[in-house]
Amino acid sequence: MPVPEFISALRRHVGTELLWLSGVSAVVRDEQGRILLGRRADTGRWAVPSGILEPGEQPAQAIVREVLEETGIHAEVELLASVFTGERVDYPNGDQAQYLDLTFRCRQVGGAAVVGDDESLEVGWFAADSLPEPLTESSRHRIDDALSYDPVAGPRFAR
C-alpha cells in the first residue's frame, strides 16, 4: 500500500509512534442493492473501500475519491452512517496508527467495477445476504451500520 506523503513526512519526525488519523469508508450500493467490495492486497480479505483523509480534504469528497481510485466506480454520498474509533493497528514495519472512521452510505452513479490501484486484488458487487469470505470484521460492522441506518436516530456512534 502506498503511504501518503504527508504521513511519510510525519513519520520522519515521530518514527513509529502512534499516529491518530482520520479515515473514511464507503458502503456503496448499485441499482440492485448489491454492495461494492474489494479484496485487499495486504491481507487478502474483502473490505469496503476506505482511505485516509489528506490534509484539508473534506470527508465526503475524500470517500468519493477513494472509491473511484480503488474501484473505478463513481459514487455519490447519501448519508453518514457511523463514526467510530478503531482498534490500534500495528503494521509489520513497526508503525502504529489508530483511526477515527467516518462511514458513508453511497450509491453508484457511474463507472464499472475494476481494480483501480495496487491496494486491491479484485473488486466486485455482492448481495448483502451473500457477502464473500473472508470479510474484515470492521467492514461487516460498517455494512450493518449503513444498511440499518435510521434517519430519526441518525449516524451510529456506539456499538
C-alpha positions in Angstrom: 0.0 0.0 0.0 1.4 3.4 -0.8 1.8 5.6 2.2 0.5 9.2 1.7 3.4 11.7 1.5 2.1 13.7 4.5 2.2 10.5 6.7 5.8 9.8 5.5 6.7 13.4 6.5 5.1 12.9 9.9 6.9 9.5 10.3 10.3 11.3 9.8 9.5 13.3 12.9 7.7 10.7 15.2 9.2 7.5 13.9 6.9 4.5 14.5 5.0 6.1 17.4 1.2 6.0 17.4 -0.4 8.4 14.9 -4.1 9.4 15.2 -5.5 9.6 11.7 -8.9 10.3 10.1 -10.2 7.7 7.8 -13.3 7.3 5.6 -15.1 4.2 4.5 -18.0 3.6 2.0 -20.8 1.2 1.7 -21.6 1.6 -1.9 -24.7 0.1 -3.4 -25.7 -0.3 -7.0 -29.3 -0.2 -8.5 -29.9 -3.8 -7.5 -28.8 -3.1 -3.9 -25.6 -5.0 -4.2 -22.6 -3.9 -2.1 -19.2 -3.0 -3.6 -16.2 -4.7 -2.0 -12.5 -5.1 -2.8 -10.2 -7.9 -1.8 -7.3 -6.2 -0.1 -3.8 -6.9 -1.4 -2.2 -6.6 2.0 -4.5 -9.2 3.8 -6.4 -11.0 1.1 -9.6 -10.1 3.0 -12.7 -8.5 1.4 -13.4 -5.0 2.6 -15.4 -1.9 1.8 -13.5 0.9 0.0 -11.7 3.1 2.5 -8.8 5.5 2.9 -7.1 8.3 4.8 -8.1 11.9 4.6 -5.5 14.2 3.0 -4.8 17.4 5.0 -7.6 19.9 4.4 -9.7 17.4 2.4 -13.5 17.2 3.2 -14.6 13.7 4.3 -17.4 13.2 1.7 -15.1 14.3 -1.1 -12.4 12.0 0.2 -14.5 8.9 0.1 -15.8 9.7 -3.4 -12.1 10.0 -4.5 -11.1 6.8 -2.7 -14.0 4.7 -4.2 -13.1 5.9 -7.7 -9.3 5.3 -7.2 -9.8 1.9 -5.8 -12.7 0.5 -7.8 -13.4 2.7 -10.9 -16.9 3.4 -9.5 -18.3 6.9 -9.5 -20.2 7.2 -6.2 -22.4 9.8 -4.6 -22.7 10.1 -0.8 -26.2 9.6 0.5 -25.6 9.8 4.3 -23.1 9.5 7.2 -23.9 6.1 8.7 -21.4 5.9 11.6 -18.5 7.4 13.4 -16.1 5.2 15.4 -12.6 4.9 16.6 -11.0 1.6 15.5 -8.5 -0.5 17.4 -4.8 0.4 17.3 -3.1 -1.0 14.2 0.5 -2.3 14.4 2.0 -2.5 11.0 4.7 -5.0 10.0 7.3 -2.2 9.7 6.6 -1.2 13.3 4.4 1.9 12.5 1.4 2.3 14.8 -1.8 4.1 13.9 -5.3 4.5 15.2 -8.2 5.7 13.0 -11.3 7.8 13.6 -13.5 6.3 10.8 -16.4 8.0 9.2 -18.6 5.5 7.3 -20.7 6.8 4.5 -23.5 5.1 2.6 -23.1 5.8 -1.1 -24.8 4.9 -4.3 -23.2 4.1 -7.7 -23.8 6.9 -10.2 -21.4 5.6 -12.9 -18.3 3.6 -13.8 -17.6 -0.1 -13.8 -16.0 -2.2 -11.0 -12.4 -2.7 -11.9 -9.2 -2.9 -9.8 -8.1 0.7 -9.8 -4.8 0.5 -7.9 -2.4 -1.8 -6.1 -4.5 -1.8 -2.9 -6.9 -4.4 -4.3 -6.5 -7.8 -5.9 -10.1 -7.8 -7.2 -13.4 -5.9 -6.8 -17.0 -6.9 -7.2 -20.6 -6.5 -6.3 -22.2 -8.7 -3.7 -25.7 -9.2 -2.4 -26.0 -8.2 1.3 -27.1 -11.8 2.2 -24.1 -13.5 0.4 -21.0 -11.4 1.2 -17.7 -13.1 0.4 -15.3 -14.5 3.0 -13.0 -13.7 4.5 -14.6 -10.3 5.1 -12.9 -7.9 7.5 -14.9 -7.6 10.8 -14.7 -3.8 10.5 -16.4 -4.0 7.1 -19.1 -6.2 8.5 -19.9 -3.5 11.1 -19.8 -0.7 8.5 -22.2 -2.6 6.2 -24.5 -3.3 9.1 -24.5 0.4 10.1 -25.2 1.6 6.6 -28.0 -0.9 5.9 -29.7 -0.4 9.3 -29.4 3.4 9.2 -32.4 5.1 11.0 -33.0 8.7 9.8 -34.6 9.5 13.1 -31.7 8.3 15.2 -29.0 9.5 12.7 -25.5 8.1 12.5 -24.4 5.4 14.9 -21.8 6.5 17.5 -21.8 3.4 19.8 -21.9 -0.3 19.4 
